[in-house]
């Protein structure tokens, strides 16, 4: 094996590992990206993430994560709000939403 995983480091191709390393190194504090707004839709009884040219209907868990992305909390602090067994899912969700440009 070669590369970072051979040395015991994170796999740079793994988005969850990248996010964890970035959080540990600099403390990324997720916040909604430019043009992104979180709104409650009473008709759908759901939270909507409104981004340019798209409306995303969030499930309860996704909405709970996005609500914590206020720019004041680090990823570790956001993850700590959820059960430990879901930590990788929360980090993966944050990484995915960031890659789409909905968080910065």
C-alpha positions, -999 to +999 in steps of 0.1 A: +000+000+000+012+035-008+000+070+000-014+085+031-034+054+041-001+034+042+012+059+067-020+057+088-034+090+075-068+096+060-075+086+024-075+120+005-101+105-019-125+099+010-148+130+014-156+122+050-119+118+059-111+151+040-138+169+059-126+155+092-090+165+085-101+200+074-122+204+106-093+193+128-068+215+110-088+247+106-122+243+122-145+248+092-176+266+104-204+258+079-228+285+069-253+287+041-238+297+008-246+328-012-282+327-023-292+298-001-321+302+023-337+277+047-375+281+049-404+262+065-432+251+041-464+246+060-481+231+030-455+204+027-448+202+064-411+203+056-381+225+056-370+237+022-334+247+012-339+273-015-308+277-036-304+293-070-325+275-096-335+247-072-357+240-041-346+211-020-371+194+003-352+184+034-361+155+057-361+162+094-325+151+100-311+171+071-330+202+082-317+198+118-281+197+105-286+227+082-302+247+110-269+243+130-248+257+101-248+293+113-211+300+109-205+299+146-202+261+151-174+239+138-182+206+121-172+188+153-197+208+173-224+201+148-216+164+148-217+163+186-254+174+185-263+140+170-259+104+182-223+091+179-232+063+155-244+089+130-212+110+130-200+097+096-234+104+081-235+140+094-200+146+081-208+130+048-240+151+044-221+183+052-194+174+027-220+167+000-239+199+006-206+219+006-196+203-027-229+214-042-221+250-031-250+252-007-226+257+023-194+276+025 
